Amino acid sequence: MTNGEAVGKPSLDHAPLCDSARGDELWTIDDLVRYTKLSLRKIQYDVNAGAISCCKFGRSLRFKTEDVSAYVESRRIRRRK
């Protein structure tokens, strides 16, 4: 890699820009890691896969509370009857 990227490090360059700002609280990626107790790499992977929506400000990612809730809910395992 020529621009100092670590080998195997996920690229977040294609994360979409946030389309609106309604005054919602924004979470950092570190907040999301602490809340979900998932690894940083797993969160980055899910962002790249489109599993969680985010806002991109330059190189920083921010997550709306409603998107965090939707992400967690989408991972819920439902019992079959």
GIMOVEN-V115687 format. One line per field, one symbol per residue. ss: DSSP state (@ for helix, = for strand, . for the rest). psi: psi as a letter, one per 30 degrees, with the letter a starting at -180 (. if undefined). burial: # if it has 24 or more other ideal C-beta (glycine too) atoms within 12 Angstrom, else .. A space follows every 10 residues. Layout:
# GIMOVEN-V115687
ss=???
psi=???
burial=???
This chain:
# GIMOVEN-V115687
ss=.......... .......... .....===@@ @@@@@@...@ @@@@@@@@@. ....===..= ====@@@@@@ @@@@...... .
psi=kfggkkkfkk kgfgkllkfl jgglkkklee eeeeefglle eeeeeeeefg fkklkkjcgk kkkkeeeeee eeeffkkkkk .
burial=.......... .#..#..... .....##.#. .#...#.... ..##.##... #####..... ####..##.. #......... .
